[in-house]
Amino acid sequence: MSDPIIKVEDLWYQYPDSDFWALRGINLEVHRGELIALIGQNGGGKSTLAKNLNGLYKPTKGRVLVEGLDTRTTPTQEIVKRVGYVFQNPSHQIFESKVWDEVAYGPQNFGLPEDEVKERVEWALSLVGLQGFEDTHPYDLDYGKMKLLTVASVLAMKPDVLVLDEPTTGQDHKGRWILADLSKKLNKEGFTIITITHDMRYVAEVAERTILIANGQILMDGPTRKVLTDIETLKKAAIKPPQVVQLAYALRDKGVEIDALTVREALQQFAKYLKK
């Protein structure tokens, strides 16, 4: 495996003017091209960890290395170029009066020439499917498109790692799967994707690796199938696995062995089972 793009070494984080340790001894490596989900209850440390990965927060103890750069001593702007963060609430990120200007802001702030800014904006809008909305006021978009706009504005800075904070919150069924498909598409384009989410169905459909965090510590880190089917460990973090996993678990008492994370997998396995 290649050298990690992000390396977290014994990371402890304490909020200013607080005695509470939000993160306690986190050790973690993220490799280029991974598709990762960070899961856990509110207050468990997911977002705090993610904001340490892109320099928004600096470790209280330990260190975070991004492409070899120590976030404690490297200007945040340099880290943000490498690890982009898409906030949960679009209104916390959007501030321009046109879609084009919103997406162009980051590249312009980096001092890029206008022809490259134009190329990046067109590329990012194309990836998220917002061509034709360049002159639209962001707040005239529906919620789903506003979310896609925030993704485009970060993509235009071409970070190596993209952190998505609760991308499916407030989305309808269609919006959720547009974002799921977009995450897979971006990963194929070469982006390393880290998604913070409570949506276990989304995790099952999208993530290849899942990290379970509780009380500021990592409880599990491994292939998504292994993590989401470890019901006893999930209980310790007050996390319920996808309903399909719960069904499969319940059927074991009936002598039916189904190993499925998604509805599609369950249907395929039930079909084989019924043919026996």
C-alpha positions in Angstrom: 0.0 0.0 0.0 1.2 3.5 -0.8 2.4 6.0 1.8 -0.6 7.5 3.7 -1.9 10.8 2.4 -3.0 11.6 6.0 -1.4 10.2 9.1 -2.8 10.8 12.6 -0.4 10.1 15.5 -1.7 9.9 19.1 -4.1 12.8 18.5 -5.7 14.4 21.5 -8.0 17.4 21.2 -9.4 19.6 23.9 -11.6 22.6 23.0 -10.4 25.9 24.3 -11.6 26.8 27.9 -12.8 23.3 28.4 -11.7 20.3 30.5 -13.3 17.9 28.0 -11.1 15.8 25.7 -13.1 15.5 22.5 -10.4 13.2 21.0 -8.3 10.8 23.0 -5.3 9.0 21.5 -6.4 8.7 17.8 -4.1 6.8 15.5 -5.2 6.6 11.9 -3.9 6.4 8.3 -5.8 7.5 5.2 -4.5 6.3 1.9 -5.0 7.8 -1.5 -8.2 6.7 -3.3 -10.0 5.4 -0.2 -13.8 5.8 0.2 -14.3 6.1 4.0 -17.3 6.7 6.3 -16.9 8.1 9.8 -19.8 7.0 12.0 -20.8 7.5 15.6 -23.3 9.4 17.8 -23.4 13.2 18.1 -20.6 14.3 20.4 -18.5 11.2 19.8 -15.7 13.1 18.0 -16.4 12.6 14.2 -16.5 16.2 13.1 -13.8 17.2 15.6 -11.5 14.5 14.0 -12.4 15.7 10.5 -11.6 19.3 11.3 -8.3 18.2 12.6 -7.6 16.5 9.3 -7.8 19.8 7.3 -6.2 22.1 9.8 -9.4 23.9 11.0 -8.5 22.6 14.4 -4.9 22.0 15.6 -4.0 19.1 17.9 -3.7 19.7 21.6 -1.4 16.7 21.8 0.0 14.4 19.1 0.1 15.4 15.4 -1.6 15.2 12.0 0.4 15.0 8.9 -1.2 15.8 5.5 1.1 14.8 2.6 3.9 15.1 5.1 2.9 18.6 6.3 2.4 19.0 10.1 -0.9 20.8 10.6 0.4 22.4 13.8 3.0 24.4 11.9 1.6 24.6 8.4 -0.7 27.5 7.5 -4.3 26.3 7.4 -4.6 27.6 3.8 -2.0 25.2 2.7 -3.7 22.2 4.3 -7.1 23.3 2.9 -5.6 23.0 -0.6 -5.1 19.3 0.1 -8.1 18.5 2.3 -11.4 20.2 1.4 -14.3 20.3 3.8 -18.0 20.5 2.7 -20.0 21.7 5.7 -23.3 20.0 6.7 -25.4 23.2 6.3 -25.0 24.9 2.9 -25.8 28.3 4.5 -22.6 28.0 6.6 -20.6 27.9 3.4 -22.4 29.9 0.7 -21.9 33.7 0.6 -21.7 34.8 -3.0 -24.7 36.1 -5.1 -24.1 33.9 -8.1 -23.4 30.2 -8.5 -20.4 31.0 -10.7 -18.9 33.4 -8.2 -19.4 30.9 -5.4 -17.4 28.2 -7.2 -14.8 30.6 -8.5 -14.1 32.1 -5.0 -11.6 29.4 -3.9 -9.4 29.3 -7.0 -9.4 33.1 -7.2 -8.4 33.2 -3.6 -5.4 30.9 -4.4 -4.3 33.6 -7.0 -4.9 31.4 -10.0 -5.0 33.0 -13.5 -8.5 33.7 -14.8 -8.4 31.1 -17.6 -7.6 28.4 -15.0 -10.3 29.7 -12.7 -12.8 29.4 -15.6 -11.6 25.9 -16.4 -12.0 24.8 -12.8 -15.4 26.3 -12.4 -16.8 24.7 -15.5 -15.2 21.3 -14.6 -16.6 21.4 -11.0 -20.1 22.4 -12.1 -20.1 19.7 -14.8 -19.1 17.1 -12.2 -22.1 17.9 -9.9 -24.6 18.6 -12.7 -25.1 22.3 -12.2 -24.3 23.5 -15.7 -26.8 26.2 -16.7 -27.2 27.6 -13.2 -24.1 29.8 -13.4 -26.0 33.1 -13.0 -28.5 31.8 -10.5 -28.5 33.1 -6.9 -27.5 30.2 -4.7 -30.5 30.7 -2.4 -32.8 30.3 -5.4 -31.7 26.7 -5.8 -33.5 23.9 -4.0 -31.8 22.4 -1.0 -30.4 19.4 -2.9 -28.8 21.7 -5.6 -27.4 24.0 -2.8 -25.7 21.0 -1.3 -24.2 20.1 -4.7 -23.1 23.7 -5.1 -21.1 23.5 -1.8 -19.4 20.3 -3.1 -18.6 22.1 -6.4 -17.1 25.1 -4.6 -14.7 22.8 -2.8 -14.0 20.6 -5.8 -12.9 23.7 -7.7 -9.9 24.0 -5.3 -8.9 20.4 -6.4 -8.1 19.0 -3.0 -6.7 15.5 -2.9 -9.1 14.6 0.0 -12.8 15.6 0.2 -14.6 15.6 3.5 -18.4 15.5 3.3 -20.1 16.4 6.6 -23.6 14.7 6.8 -24.3 15.0 3.0 -27.7 13.3 3.2 -29.2 15.5 6.0 -32.3 17.2 4.8 -32.3 15.3 1.5 -35.2 13.4 0.0 -34.7 9.9 -1.5 -33.6 11.2 -4.9 -31.2 13.7 -3.3 -29.6 11.0 -1.1 -28.8 8.8 -4.1 -27.6 11.7 -6.3 -25.0 12.3 -3.5 -24.2 8.6 -3.2 -23.6 8.3 -6.9 -21.5 11.6 -6.9 -19.3 10.2 -4.1 -18.6 7.1 -6.1 -18.0 9.1 -9.3 -15.6 11.5 -7.5 -13.7 8.6 -6.0 -13.3 7.1 -9.5 -12.0 10.6 -10.6 -9.2 10.1 -8.1 -10.5 11.9 -5.0 -10.1 10.4 -1.5 -13.6 10.7 0.1 -14.3 10.8 3.8 -18.0 11.0 4.7 -19.2 11.9 8.2 -22.7 10.5 8.5 -25.5 9.0 10.7 -27.1 7.4 7.6 -26.2 3.7 7.8 -27.9 2.8 4.6 -25.8 5.4 2.8 -22.7 3.9 4.5 -23.6 0.4 3.3 -24.2 1.6 -0.3 -21.1 3.8 -0.6 -18.3 3.3 1.8 -15.5 0.7 1.4 -14.0 1.4 4.8 -15.8 2.5 8.0 -14.4 4.0 11.1 -16.6 3.9 14.3 -15.9 6.6 16.8 -17.3 6.9 20.4 -16.2 9.0 23.3 -13.3 10.4 21.4 -11.8 7.1 20.5 -11.9 4.6 17.6 -13.9 1.5 18.4 -13.6 -0.1 15.0 -11.8 0.6 11.8 -12.1 -1.8 8.9 -14.1 -3.0 5.8 -17.6 -1.6 5.9 -19.2 -5.1 5.8 -17.2 -6.1 8.9 -18.0 -3.0 10.9 -21.8 -2.8 10.0 -22.3 -6.5 10.9 -20.6 -6.3 14.3 -23.9 -5.5 16.1 -22.5 -5.8 19.6 -19.7 -3.3 19.0 -22.2 -0.9 17.3 -24.4 -1.1 20.3 -21.6 0.2 22.5 -21.7 3.4 20.3 -25.5 3.4 20.3 -25.5 2.8 16.5 -28.1 0.8 14.8 -26.9 -1.1 11.7 -29.0 -0.8 8.4 -32.4 -2.5 8.7 -31.3 -5.2 6.2 -28.5 -6.2 8.6 -30.9 -6.2 11.5 -33.2 -8.5 9.5 -30.4 -10.8 8.5 -29.3 -11.0 12.1 -32.9 -11.9 13.2 -33.2 -14.6 10.6 -30.3 -16.5 11.9 -32.4 -17.7 14.8 -34.7 -19.2 12.1 -31.9 -21.0 10.4 -31.7 -18.6 7.5 -28.2 -17.4 6.7 -28.2 -14.1 4.9 -25.1 -11.9 4.7 -26.4 -8.7 3.2 -25.7 -5.0 3.7 -28.1 -3.6 1.1 -31.6 -4.4 -0.1 -30.2 -5.4 -3.5 -27.9 -8.0 -1.8 -30.7 -9.3 0.4 -33.0 -9.8 -2.6 -30.3 -11.7 -4.5 -29.5 -13.9 -1.6 -33.2 -14.6 -0.8 -33.7 -15.6 -4.4 -30.9 -18.2 -4.2 -32.2 -19.4 -0.8 -35.7 -20.0 -2.1 -34.3 -22.0 -5.0 -32.8 -24.5 -2.6 
